[in-house]
Amino acid sequence: MLDLINVSYDTLIPNNVGLSTDKRVLKALEKWHPGYINWWNDLIPDNFQKSLVYLRTAVSVDPKGWAKFDYVKMPEYRWGILLAPQVEGRTIPCGEHAGQPAWQEVPGEYRNMLKRLIVIQGDTEPASVEQQRFLGRTAPSLYDMRNLFQVNVEEGRHLWAMVYLLHKYFGADGREEADDLLRRQSGSEEAPRMLGAFNEETPDWLSFFMFTYFTDRDGKMQLESLAQSGFDPLSRTCRFMLTEEAHHMFVGETGVGRTIERTCQIMAENGIDDPYDIEKIRSFGVIDLPTIQKKLNLHYTLSLDLFGQEVSTNAANAFNSGIKGRYMESRIDDDHKLTNATYPVWDMVDGQLVRHEVPALTAINMRLRDDYSRDAAGGVGRWNKIIEKAGIAFEMKLPHEAFNRKIGVFANHNFNPEGQLVSGAEFDKGINDWLPNKADGDFIQSLMNPVYEPGKYASWISPPKVGIDNKPGDFEYVKLHMA
């Protein structure tokens, strides 16, 4: 009987899936491992491979006490393959097979669809690490540097999670897909990552915080949907990945919150009431609130594009087959088959934005995107409480979902952040107020000076309320040994 709670460290690859007795898969993964380490060393946190980082490593999939903290050099981190415990008697939660026993092997008729979903999810994991590889050089504190590296190693582990499924269940073409996950690179002209947002640069720490808040939240929604899968190994893999993903969004939300808090503090100390007195606010070495809003606009809209077309037969097929469910499928009060159900989606009719009802089965992407927007609004509300407490007349807002879109019904149309259709000239005139421009980027970049002394923070960000693993404020989260 396999121990599905605790992680075995008796093979090169820590796991709770019995790899030591699965020689075929173990051999394939051991063959893949050197390529992964080469990728990590070549493309991942630049300059810090020899530093000791206070990282958490999963030692169990039990919700209580699942991780331990210790210093480790990142290339020596033990990336593991971890599945949440199997739920006895689990059935397929949605689609035409709803109520039937969950699949333990890949159903032949859905093999290609399932493989593609795993590959797309797997491709996002190394991409985000590649996007963030230079940020250690400008870390605003050792606390933040440690959080960056924790996100990086866990995204690396999530890549392992998907690679295991490809090797275990998809034979020769699964192995080929796993190799391609290391061949593609974020921003590469020859072999870019599969989804647009994962080819964008992450040039500064405010971008990193926005990315981990908004784009990792897309990851949460996708993982939650895949955790509903009738293919049980994928469901169990994603259930455990969600445990780690929560920390990434915490890093994003608190990072943006601490940036806002510092700006508000500087404004109060210097008697600045007008949040639009940008030059004066910036002269004190903090990021003005309108520029933070512009960064929010950019990252939110890039993340919305990750949900694909509002009406999608691919999404309908994935749901109907039981391969991928909806967000929190078990909490939805319907027949979980959507036989006659409808769902409202946006459309353009005679130059006007209108909502109309379509078969719910084809609107799976739209529903997930709506769930995402509701989820994302929570942190924005908490950021606004910081501003309100400081007595500043400014409110962060999610822009309308039509704004700045490259995919779906809104693509190729000009909308302002309020969702009003505007002319090309009006859009061009307003864009510098809506999205970060080169001058904004240059200013933020000018603040990106590293602070490597324990307990010290850059001028533009406040310290956290609580340390990681309840460590004191001056704890040395990273023991630097730079190349």
Residue pairs with C-beta under 8 A, 6 or more apart in sequence:
2 16
2 17
2 18
3 16
4 16
4 61
4 83
4 85
4 86
5 16
5 60
5 61
5 62
5 85
6 16
6 59
6 60
6 62
7 14
7 15
7 16
7 58
7 59
7 60
7 61
7 80
7 82
8 14
8 15
8 16
8 18
8 19
8 20
9 78
10 20
11 19
11 20
11 26
12 29
12 30
12 33
13 19
13 26
13 29
13 30
13 33
13 79
13 80
13 81
13 160
14 78
14 79
14 80
14 81
15 80
15 81
15 82
15 164
16 61
16 80
16 81
16 82
16 83
17 81
17 83
17 164
19 25
19 26
19 29
19 81
20 26
22 168
25 164
25 167
25 168
28 167
28 175
29 81
29 163
29 164
29 167
32 163
32 167
32 175
32 178
32 179
35 179
35 182
36 79
36 156
36 159
36 160
36 182
37 75
39 126
39 182
40 74
40 75
40 156
41 49
41 75
43 129
43 130
43 133
43 185
44 74
44 129
44 130
44 133
44 152
44 156
45 74
45 132
45 133
45 135
45 136
45 148
45 149
45 152
46 133
46 134
46 136
46 137
47 136
47 137
47 482
47 483
48 74
48 136
48 145
48 149
48 478
48 480
48 482
48 483
49 73
49 74
49 75
49 483
50 73
50 481
50 482
50 483
51 73
51 74
51 478
51 479
51 480
51 481
51 482
52 71
52 72
52 73
52 478
52 479
52 481
53 71
53 72
53 73
53 74
53 145
53 146
53 149
53 150
53 477
53 478
53 479
54 69
54 70
54 71
54 146
54 468
54 469
54 471
54 475
54 476
54 477
54 478
55 69
55 70
55 71
55 72
55 74
55 77
55 146
55 149
55 150
55 153
56 67
56 68
56 69
56 150
56 469
57 67
57 68
57 69
57 70
57 72
57 77
57 78
57 80
58 66
58 67
58 80
58 82
58 157
58 240
58 244
59 66
59 67
59 68
60 66
60 67
61 82
61 83
61 84
61 85
61 240
61 243
63 243
66 243
69 468
69 469
71 479
74 149
74 152
74 153
77 153
77 156
79 153
79 156
79 157
79 160
80 157
80 160
81 160
81 161
81 164
82 157
82 161
82 237
82 240
83 233
83 236
83 237
83 239
83 240
84 236
84 237
84 239
84 240
85 236
86 232
86 236
89 101
90 101
90 102
90 232
90 235
91 98
91 99
91 100
91 101
91 102
92 98
92 99
92 100
92 101
92 102
92 103
92 230
92 322
93 228
93 230
93 322
93 325
93 329
93 330
93 336
94 228
94 230
94 319
94 322
94 325
94 326
94 329
94 336
94 337
95 230
95 319
95 320
95 321
95 322
95 323
95 336
95 337
96 320
96 321
96 322
96 337
97 230
97 321
97 322
98 322
98 336
98 337
100 230
100 322
102 230
102 231
102 232
102 235
103 230
103 231
103 232
104 232
104 233
105 169
106 114
106 169
106 170
106 231
107 114
107 231
109 321
110 231
110 321
110 323
111 170
113 317
113 318
113 321
113 323
114 231
114 234
114 323
115 166
115 170
115 173
115 174
115 177
117 226
117 234
117 318
117 323
117 324
118 162
118 165
118 166
118 234
119 162
119 166
119 177
119 180
119 181
119 194
120 194
120 195
121 162
121 222
121 223
121 226
122 158
122 159
122 162
122 163
122 166
122 177
122 178
122 181
123 181
123 184
123 193
123 194
123 195
123 198
124 193
124 194
124 195
124 198
124 219
125 155
125 156
125 158
125 159
125 162
126 155
126 156
126 159
126 181
126 182
127 184
127 186
127 193
127 195
127 198
127 199
128 151
128 155
128 186
128 198
128 211
128 215
128 216
129 152
129 155
129 156
130 185
130 186
130 187
130 193
131 186
131 187
131 198
131 200
131 201
131 202
131 211
132 148
132 151
132 152
132 202
132 208
132 211
135 148
135 202
135 204
135 205
135 208
136 145
136 148
136 149
137 450
138 204
138 205
138 448
138 449
138 450
139 145
139 148
139 205
139 450
139 451
139 452
140 205
140 448
140 450
140 451
140 457
140 458
140 460
140 461
141 451
141 456
141 457
141 458
141 461
141 463
142 451
142 452
142 453
142 454
142 476
142 477
142 478
143 457
143 463
143 464
143 467
143 468
143 475
143 477
144 205
144 255
144 461
145 452
145 477
145 478
146 468
146 477
146 478
147 251
147 255
147 468
148 208
148 251
149 478
150 247
150 251
151 212
151 247
151 248
151 251
154 244
154 247
154 248
155 248
157 244
158 241
158 244
159 181
161 237
161 240
161 241
162 181
162 237
163 178
163 181
164 237
165 174
165 233
165 234
165 237
166 174
166 175
166 177
166 178
167 174
167 175
167 178
168 174
168 233
169 233
170 177
183 191
184 191
184 192
184 193
184 194
185 191
185 192
185 193
186 192
186 193
186 198
186 199
187 193
187 199
187 200
187 201
188 199
192 199
193 199
195 306
196 302
196 305
196 306
196 406
196 407
197 215
197 218
197 302
197 303
197 305
197 306
200 302
201 207
202 208
202 211
203 441
203 445
204 441
204 444
204 445
204 448
205 255
205 448
205 461
206 255
206 256
206 259
206 287
206 292
206 295
206 444
207 295
207 299
208 252
208 255
209 251
209 252
209 255
209 256
209 259
210 252
210 256
210 295
210 296
210 298
210 299
211 252
211 299
212 248
212 249
212 251
212 252
212 255
213 249
213 252
213 253
213 255
213 256
213 299
213 376
213 379
214 252
214 296
214 299
214 300
214 302
214 303
214 376
215 299
215 302
215 303
215 306
216 245
216 248
216 249
216 252
217 249
217 303
217 372
217 375
217 376
218 303
218 306
218 307
218 372
219 245
219 248
220 242
220 245
220 246
220 249
220 375
221 307
221 327
221 368
221 371
221 372
221 375
222 306
222 368
223 238
223 241
223 242
223 245
224 238
224 242
224 327
224 328
225 324
225 325
225 326
225 327
225 329
225 368
226 234
226 235
226 238
226 324
227 235
227 238
227 239
227 242
227 325
228 235
228 324
228 325
228 326
228 329
228 330
229 235
229 238
229 322
229 323
229 324
229 325
230 321
230 322
230 323
231 323
249 379
252 379
253 379
253 382
253 383
254 464
255 461
256 292
256 296
256 379
256 383
257 379
257 382
257 383
257 386
258 461
258 462
258 463
258 464
259 287
259 292
259 460
259 461
259 462
260 289
260 292
260 383
260 386
260 387
260 396
261 386
261 462
262 286
262 459
262 460
262 461
262 462
263 281
263 286
263 287
263 288
263 289
263 292
263 460
264 386
264 387
264 389
264 390
264 392
265 390
265 462
266 272
266 281
266 284
266 285
266 286
267 273
267 275
267 281
267 390
267 392
268 390
268 391
270 280
270 284
272 280
272 281
273 392
273 393
275 281
275 288
275 289
275 290
275 392
275 393
275 394
276 288
276 290
278 288
278 290
278 291
281 288
282 288
282 443
284 459
285 447
285 459
285 460
286 447
286 459
286 460
287 443
287 444
287 447
287 460
289 387
289 392
289 394
289 396
290 394
290 433
291 436
291 440
291 443
291 444
292 396
293 396
293 397
294 433
294 434
294 435
294 436
294 440
295 436
296 380
296 396
296 398
296 399
297 399
297 403
297 404
297 417
297 434
297 435
298 404
298 435
298 436
300 376
300 398
300 399
301 399
301 401
301 403
301 404
301 405
303 372
304 369
304 372
304 373
304 401
304 405
305 405
305 406
305 407
305 408
307 365
307 366
307 368
307 369
307 372
307 408
308 314
308 315
308 365
308 407
308 408
309 365
309 407
309 408
309 409
310 345
310 346
310 347
310 363
310 365
310 366
310 369
310 408
310 409
311 345
311 358
311 362
311 363
311 365
311 366
312 362
312 364
312 365
313 362
315 324
315 362
315 364
315 365
316 359
316 361
316 362
316 364
318 324
318 364
319 325
319 326
319 338
319 361
319 364
320 337
320 361
326 332
326 364
326 367
326 368
326 371
327 367
327 368
327 371
327 372
328 371
329 336
334 341
335 341
338 359
338 360
338 361
341 359
341 360
341 361
342 357
342 358
342 359
342 360
342 363
343 357
343 358
343 359
343 360
343 363
343 366
343 367
344 355
344 356
344 357
344 358
344 363
345 355
345 356
345 357
345 358
345 363
345 366
345 409
346 353
346 354
346 355
346 366
346 401
346 402
346 409
346 410
347 353
347 354
347 355
347 356
347 409
348 354
348 409
348 410
348 413
351 421
352 421
353 402
353 415
353 419
353 421
360 367
369 401
373 398
373 401
376 398
377 398
380 396
380 397
380 398
383 396
384 395
384 396
387 394
387 395
387 396
397 417
399 417
399 418
399 419
399 434
400 415
400 416
400 417
400 418
400 419
401 410
401 419
402 410
402 413
402 415
402 419
403 410
403 415
403 416
403 417
403 419
403 434
404 415
404 434
404 435
405 411
405 413
405 415
413 421
414 421
414 422
414 423
414 424
414 426
414 427
415 421
415 422
416 422
416 426
416 427
416 430
416 434
417 434
422 430
431 437
436 444
447 458
447 459
447 460
448 458
449 458
450 458
451 457
451 458
452 478
452 480
454 474
454 475
454 476
454 477
455 473
455 474
455 475
457 463
463 473
467 473
467 475
468 477
471 477
